[in-house]
Amino acid sequence: MKTPVQALALMHEWVQSESLRKHMLCVETAMRAYAKKFKEDEELWGICAILHDFDYEKFPTYNVAEQSGHPYEGIKVLREQGYPEEIIEAILGHALYSGVPRVSNMAKCLFACDELCGFIVACGYTRPDRWQSLTSESVKKRLKDKRFAAKVSREDIELGIAELGLEKDEHIEFLIGVLRPIQDQIFSPIVA
């Protein structure tokens, strides 16, 4: 079994963008919290989150027919390095276009946390206290504004919550709560 330290080293080897690294930290934090809640393997789920977009910077586009680009290129590396198939299936499943169904709890959580974590970060940038007073209501209000964080798929967020089987408010409040402790890391200035 690969360790979180090895996964983090692989991610840092491939990802130079500080904002993408911070995104994966947010998703890792959320995934570890859900693993704990569901009595699953926190390290395994954390590794999955740290690596879910590690190939995105080098391969931002994809070709499903050729199985190239993100996340296919990363999956090739993970298989070569002996990462568990459960992680590979979850990473493939977080890209709807892969056609890989999200069957495991880990795959469902990764999909449900990925877009919403990005959206919650965007919400934090608009608030002087970042996430301290952020609520589910304010996130839902922002979700209705299609111009705000326009690249975030509202459909993926809705589908992820439905597949996870939680109430929308419950999922949003859970993510806000587990992300608050890492707020300073996420909103610290990016050093060039």
Secondary structure, 3 states (H helix, E strand, C coil): CCCHHHHHHHHHHHCCCHHHHHHHHHHHHHHHHHHHHCCCCHHHHHHHHHHCCCCCCCCCCEECCCCEECCHHHHHHHHHCCCCHHHHHHHHHCCHHHCCCCCCHHHHHHHHHHHHHHHHHHHHHCCCCCCCCCCHHHHHHHHHCCCCCCCCCHHHHHHHHHHHCCCHHHHHHHHHHHHHHHHHHHHCCCCC
